[in-house]
Amino acid sequence: MRKWSMSVASVLCVLSATAAAGQSRPPTVDELVQVALERNRDLLAARERVAEAQGLLRRAGVRPSPTLDVDYGAGGPLGSPGTDELALRYAQPIELGGKRGKRQAIGLSGVAVAEAEFAARARQLVFDVKTRAAEARAAHAKSAALAEVVTAGREALRLTRARVAEGDAAALEGQLLAVEFARMEAQHATYRGRATAALADLRRIVGLDAAELPSVGPDPELPAPASLALSDLTARALKIRSDLGAARAVERQSTAELELARAEGVPDLTASATYTQDSDTTDGLFAVTSSGQPAPIVDNDKRISVGVSIPLFWRGRNRGNTDAAMARATSARLHREYLESAVPRDVEAAYARWTAARDTVSVFRQGVIDQADQNLVVMREAYTLGQLRLLDVLNEQRRLIETRLAHIDAETELAQAAADLERAVGMDLP
């Protein structure tokens, strides 16, 4: 991920200052991306899954705990007074087949999977912010362009109606211009609503409210990765794509799970040591102590025993788990192979889209809009001289509006195609 130059606190200060200063400093896309990476709840949830995987890894390395059994028996309640027994048993399970190491291998792969999935979600979030920001800027630019046309059309309609009232123009001209003006107002209202909706969608993804993001400013144009060949981009994608890294980690995890399932077929042992003390008082027999006092004769037996507990089962009882683990490993391998074959096609498609968008924008930047403006000026002068009909001027004005909107669409497509290419490669391109 790109090392952003500003802290989130700084970006939030910029956003607050923007709202307070009447949108004099709209945030850039990079600033919005940085805030989204810190505020987006879905991404924060993915980050917690990394911490969960790390906790599971620590648990996987824990050895089986020993047990201590304490037993005390007395014969008095059953009519056998003087018969007591105390037994202390210490047991230590011993895992065989390398189960602990295989559990740790699964845990390590689980951490790698969680980290790769977090990186993939962050990369998708960056793409979403950039594309939504481009849509918001495009809708705002279209609304602003149509607002200018509506303002000019309102003045033209006023002048035409005045000419019609004085008899200098036909009533049909006023009617034609009124219909065209109504169409432009409706189109302007449509794009104004789209701009509001696009900005609201961008706020949702970033995690901001309306006061923090009143508008999105123009983002500086990214340098075109013209020096990077398609083969280089494909090689980078195969090396660093987060989703491909997650698929490889899942494959390693599935392989480790298969090894653990096979190891589960090896029985574990339980080593134990037992201390036993039996006390038995003989009824009717007494001994004389050193002081000459009679005392009951007590027979104390003490012993220590050691043993090993071996469960008896046949190895085939774990076959179901082994078959399931083998199927998961095969599925993970096939998914990884699918991604490795799909990534080059993704990069190729994104690169082709970006190249086409760049060529389209290049055509518009070669003076198309300026020429369209000049054409409309000439046609208006010709109409004033009586050489053209009003309908010709309206058609040319409609073509100019469509050309401006097409230019905005081309710029938006270029920004979104660049974001799509970055997502396909898996990194921010210089």
C-alpha positions in Angstrom: 0.0 0.0 0.0 1.1 3.6 -0.6 2.7 5.4 2.3 0.4 8.3 2.6 2.1 11.6 3.5 -0.6 13.0 5.8 -2.0 11.7 9.0 -5.6 11.0 9.4 -5.9 13.8 12.0 -4.4 16.2 9.4 -6.9 15.1 6.8 -9.8 15.5 9.1 -8.6 19.0 9.9 -8.5 19.8 6.2 -12.1 18.5 5.9 -13.3 20.6 8.8 -11.5 23.6 7.4 -13.1 23.0 4.0 -16.6 23.0 5.5 -15.9 26.1 7.6 -14.3 28.0 4.7 -17.1 27.4 2.3 -15.4 24.6 0.4 -12.2 26.6 -0.5 -10.1 23.5 0.0 -11.9 20.4 -1.1 -10.1 17.2 -0.1 -8.1 15.2 -2.7 -8.7 11.6 -3.5 -5.6 10.5 -1.7 -6.8 12.2 1.4 -10.2 10.5 1.2 -8.5 7.2 0.7 -6.4 7.7 3.8 -9.5 8.5 5.9 -11.3 5.5 4.5 -8.5 3.1 5.4 -8.8 4.3 9.0 -12.6 4.6 9.3 -14.2 2.0 7.1 -15.9 -0.5 9.4 -15.6 -3.4 7.0 -11.9 -2.9 6.8 -11.6 -2.6 10.5 -13.4 -5.9 10.9 -10.9 -7.5 8.5 -8.1 -6.1 10.6 -9.6 -7.7 13.7 -9.6 -11.1 11.9 -5.8 -10.8 11.7 -5.7 -10.4 15.4 -8.0 -13.4 15.8 -5.7 -15.5 13.6 -2.7 -14.5 15.7 -4.5 -15.6 18.8 -5.3 -19.0 17.2 -1.7 -19.4 16.3 -0.7 -18.9 20.0 -3.3 -21.4 21.1 -2.0 -23.9 18.5 1.4 -24.0 20.2 0.1 -24.8 23.6 1.0 -28.3 24.8 -1.5 -30.6 26.5 -2.0 -29.8 30.2 -1.1 -32.4 32.8 -3.7 -33.6 35.3 -3.6 -34.3 39.0 -6.1 -36.7 40.6 -6.6 -36.9 44.4 -8.7 -39.8 45.7 -9.5 -40.4 49.4 -11.5 -43.4 50.6 -12.8 -44.2 54.1 -14.5 -47.5 55.3 -16.2 -46.0 58.4 -19.4 -44.9 56.6 -19.8 -48.5 55.3 -19.1 -50.3 58.7 -15.4 -50.8 58.2 -13.8 -48.3 60.5 -10.0 -47.8 60.4 -9.8 -48.6 56.7 -8.5 -45.5 54.8 -6.9 -45.0 51.4 -5.2 -42.0 49.8 -4.2 -41.9 46.1 -2.4 -39.2 44.2 -2.1 -39.6 40.4 -0.2 -37.3 38.0 -0.8 -37.8 34.3 0.9 -36.1 31.3 -0.6 -36.5 27.8 2.1 -37.0 25.1 1.2 -36.1 21.6 2.7 -38.3 18.8 2.9 -37.8 15.1 4.1 -34.1 15.3 0.5 -32.8 16.0 1.7 -29.7 17.7 4.0 -28.6 14.9 1.3 -29.3 12.3 -1.2 -27.2 14.3 1.3 -24.3 14.4 1.8 -24.7 10.6 -2.0 -24.3 10.2 -1.9 -21.3 12.5 0.9 -19.6 10.6 -1.0 -20.1 7.3 -4.1 -18.7 9.0 -2.3 -15.5 9.9 -1.0 -15.3 6.3 -4.6 -15.8 5.0 -6.0 -13.1 7.3 -3.3 -10.6 6.4 -3.7 -11.3 2.7 -7.5 -10.9 2.9 -7.0 -7.6 4.8 -4.7 -6.3 2.1 -7.1 -7.4 -0.6 -10.0 -5.6 1.2 -7.9 -2.5 1.6 -7.0 -2.6 -2.1 -10.7 -3.0 -3.0 -11.6 -0.1 -0.7 -9.0 2.2 -2.5 -10.6 1.2 -5.8 -14.1 2.0 -4.5 -13.1 5.4 -3.1 -11.3 6.4 -6.3 -14.1 5.3 -8.6 -16.8 6.9 -6.4 -14.8 10.1 -6.3 -14.5 10.2 -10.1 -18.3 9.7 -10.3 -18.9 12.5 -7.9 -16.6 14.8 -9.7 -18.2 13.9 -13.0 -21.7 14.5 -11.8 -20.7 17.8 -10.3 -18.9 18.9 -13.4 -21.9 18.0 -15.6 -24.2 19.9 -13.3 -22.0 22.9 -13.3 -21.7 22.8 -17.2 -25.5 22.6 -17.6 -26.0 25.4 -15.0 -24.0 27.7 -17.3 -26.0 26.7 -20.3 -29.3 27.2 -18.3 -28.2 30.7 -17.2 -27.3 31.6 -20.8 -30.5 30.0 -22.1 -32.6 31.9 -19.6 -31.2 35.2 -20.9 -31.6 34.2 -24.5 -35.2 33.2 -23.8 -35.9 36.6 -22.2 -34.4 38.5 -25.2 -36.3 36.3 -27.7 -39.6 36.9 -26.0 -38.9 40.6 -26.0 -38.2 40.5 -29.7 -41.4 38.5 -30.3 -43.4 41.1 -28.4 -41.9 43.9 -30.5 -42.5 41.9 -33.7 -38.8 41.5 -34.6 -39.0 37.7 -34.3 -41.6 35.0 -35.1 -43.6 33.5 -32.2 -42.4 30.1 -33.2 -38.8 31.0 -32.3 -39.9 31.9 -28.8 -41.7 28.6 -28.5 -38.8 26.6 -29.8 -36.4 28.3 -27.4 -38.8 27.8 -24.5 -39.0 24.0 -25.2 -35.2 23.8 -25.5 -34.8 25.8 -22.3 -37.2 23.5 -20.4 -35.2 20.5 -21.7 -31.9 21.9 -20.4 -33.4 22.7 -17.0 -34.7 19.1 -16.7 -31.3 17.8 -17.7 -29.6 20.1 -15.2 -31.9 18.9 -12.4 -31.1 15.3 -13.3 -27.3 15.7 -13.0 -27.7 17.9 -9.9 -29.5 14.9 -8.2 -26.9 12.5 -9.5 -24.1 14.7 -8.0 -25.8 14.7 -4.6 -26.3 10.9 -4.7 -22.7 10.2 -5.8 -21.4 12.4 -3.0 -23.5 10.6 -0.5 -22.3 7.2 -1.7 -18.7 8.5 -1.4 -19.3 9.6 2.2 -20.7 6.2 3.0 -17.6 4.4 1.8 -15.2 6.8 3.4 -17.1 6.9 6.6 -17.8 10.6 6.8 -20.9 12.7 7.3 -22.3 15.5 5.2 -20.5 18.2 7.3 -17.1 16.6 6.8 -17.3 16.2 3.0 -19.4 18.9 1.3 -17.6 18.4 -2.0 -14.7 16.7 -3.8 -12.0 18.8 -5.4 -10.3 18.1 -8.7 -7.6 15.5 -8.2 -4.2 16.0 -9.9 -3.8 13.9 -13.0 -1.9 10.7 -12.3 1.2 10.1 -14.5 0.4 7.6 -17.1 2.3 4.3 -16.6 3.5 4.4 -20.2 6.9 3.2 -19.3 5.5 -0.1 -17.9 4.9 -2.8 -20.5 2.0 -5.1 -20.2 4.3 -8.0 -19.5 5.9 -6.1 -16.6 2.4 -5.3 -15.1 1.4 -8.9 -15.4 4.6 -10.1 -13.7 4.0 -7.7 -10.8 0.4 -8.8 -10.5 1.3 -12.5 -10.3 3.8 -11.6 -7.6 2.0 -9.1 -5.3 -1.8 -9.5 -5.9 -3.4 -9.8 -2.5 -6.2 -12.2 -3.5 -3.6 -14.4 -5.2 -1.5 -14.3 -2.0 -4.5 -15.2 0.0 -5.2 -18.2 -2.3 -1.7 -19.4 -1.9 -1.9 -19.1 1.9 -5.2 -21.0 1.9 -3.5 -23.7 -0.1 -0.7 -24.0 2.4 -3.2 -24.0 5.2 -5.2 -26.8 3.6 -2.1 -28.8 3.1 -1.2 -28.4 6.7 -4.7 -29.4 7.7 -4.3 -32.6 5.6 -1.1 -33.4 7.4 -2.7 -32.8 10.8 -5.7 -35.1 9.8 -3.3 -37.8 8.9 -1.3 -37.3 12.2 -4.6 -37.6 14.1 -4.6 -41.2 13.1 -1.6 -41.8 15.4 -2.8 -42.4 19.0 -1.5 -40.2 21.8 0.0 -41.6 25.0 -0.6 -40.6 28.5 2.2 -41.2 31.0 1.2 -41.3 34.7 2.7 -41.7 38.1 0.6 -42.7 41.2 1.3 -42.6 44.9 -1.0 -44.7 47.1 -1.2 -45.0 50.9 -3.4 -47.5 52.6 -4.1 -47.4 56.4 -5.7 -50.4 58.1 -6.4 -50.6 61.8 -6.6 -54.1 63.3 -9.5 -54.5 65.6 -8.7 -56.1 69.0 -5.0 -55.9 68.8 -3.0 -53.3 70.6 0.7 -52.5 70.9 2.5 -50.8 73.8 4.1 -47.5 73.2 7.4 -46.4 74.8 5.5 -44.7 77.6 3.7 -48.0 78.3 0.3 -46.9 76.9 -1.6 -49.3 74.7 -2.2 -48.2 71.1 -4.1 -49.8 68.2 -2.0 -51.5 65.6 -2.1 -49.6 62.2 -0.8 -51.2 59.0 0.4 -48.4 56.6 1.2 -49.5 53.1 2.8 -47.0 50.7 3.6 -47.5 47.0 4.4 -45.7 43.8 3.4 -46.9 40.4 4.0 -45.6 36.9 2.0 -46.5 33.8 1.3 -45.6 30.2 -2.2 -45.3 28.8 -2.6 -46.2 25.1 -6.0 -45.7 23.4 -7.0 -48.7 21.3 -8.5 -47.8 17.9 -7.9 -48.5 14.2 -6.3 -45.9 12.0 -9.3 -46.0 9.6 -11.6 -44.3 12.1 -10.0 -40.9 11.1 -10.5 -41.5 7.4 -13.5 -39.2 7.1 -11.5 -36.2 8.4 -8.6 -37.1 6.1 -10.8 -37.4 3.0 -12.4 -34.0 3.9 -9.0 -32.4 4.4 -7.8 -33.8 1.1 -10.8 -32.4 -0.7 -10.2 -29.0 0.8 -6.5 -29.1 -0.2 -7.5 -30.0 -3.8 -10.1 -27.2 -3.9 -7.6 -24.7 -2.6 -5.1 -25.8 -5.2 -7.6 -25.5 -8.1 -8.7 -22.1 -6.9 -5.1 -20.9 -6.8 -4.5 -22.2 -10.3 -7.6 -20.5 -11.5 -6.5 -17.1 -10.1 -3.0 -17.6 -11.6 -4.6 -18.1 -15.0 -7.2 -15.3 -14.5 -4.8 -12.6 -13.2 -3.0 -12.1 -16.6 -6.4 -11.7 -18.3 -7.5 -9.2 -15.7 -4.4 -7.1 -16.2 -4.7 -7.3 -20.0 -8.4 -6.2 -19.9 -7.7 -3.3 -17.5 -4.7 -2.2 -19.5 -6.7 -2.2 -22.7 -9.5 -0.2 -21.0 -7.0 2.3 -19.7 -5.3 2.6 -23.1 -8.6 3.2 -24.8 -9.6 5.8 -22.2 -6.3 7.6 -22.6 -6.7 7.8 -26.4 -10.2 9.1 -26.0 -9.2 11.9 -23.6 -6.3 12.7 -25.9 -8.7 13.4 -28.7 -10.8 15.7 -26.6 -7.8 17.6 -25.4 -6.8 18.5 -28.9 -9.1 21.5 -29.0 -12.4 19.7 -29.7 -14.3 21.7 -27.0 -12.8 25.0 -28.1 -13.7 24.3 -31.7 -17.2 23.4 -30.7 -17.5 26.7 -28.8 -16.3 28.7 -31.8 -18.8 26.8 -34.1 -21.7 27.9 -31.9 -20.5 31.5 -31.8 -20.3 31.6 -35.6 -23.7 30.0 -36.0 -25.3 32.5 -33.6 -23.8 35.4 -35.6 -25.1 33.8 -38.8 -28.5 33.5 -37.2 -28.4 37.2 -36.2 -27.7 38.1 -39.8 -30.6 36.0 -41.0 -28.5 33.3 -42.7 -29.5 30.4 -40.5 -32.6 29.3 -38.7 -33.0 29.2 -35.0 -33.4 25.4 -35.2 -29.9 25.2 -36.6 -28.5 27.2 -33.7 -30.4 25.0 -31.2 -29.1 21.8 -32.8 -25.5 23.1 -32.7 -26.0 24.1 -29.0 -27.3 20.6 -28.3 -24.2 19.1 -29.9 -21.9 21.4 -27.9 -23.6 20.3 -24.6 -23.3 16.6 -25.7 -19.6 17.1 -26.5 -18.9 18.7 -23.1 -20.7 15.9 -21.3 -18.8 13.3 -23.4 -15.6 15.0 -22.5 -16.4 14.7 -18.8 -17.4 11.1 -19.3 -14.0 10.4 -21.0 -12.1 12.0 -18.1 -14.1 10.0 -15.6 -13.5 6.8 -17.6 -9.8 7.5 -17.6 -9.7 8.0 -13.8 -11.7 4.8 -13.2 -9.7 2.8 -15.8 -6.5 3.9 -14.0 -8.0 2.8 -10.7 -9.1 -0.5 -12.3 -5.6 -1.1 -13.6 -4.1 -0.5 -10.2 -6.5 -3.0 -8.7 -5.7 -5.6 -11.4 -2.0 -5.2 -10.7 -2.4 -4.9 -7.0 -0.5 -1.8 -6.3 -0.5 2.0 -6.9 1.2 2.7 -10.2 3.7 5.6 -10.5 
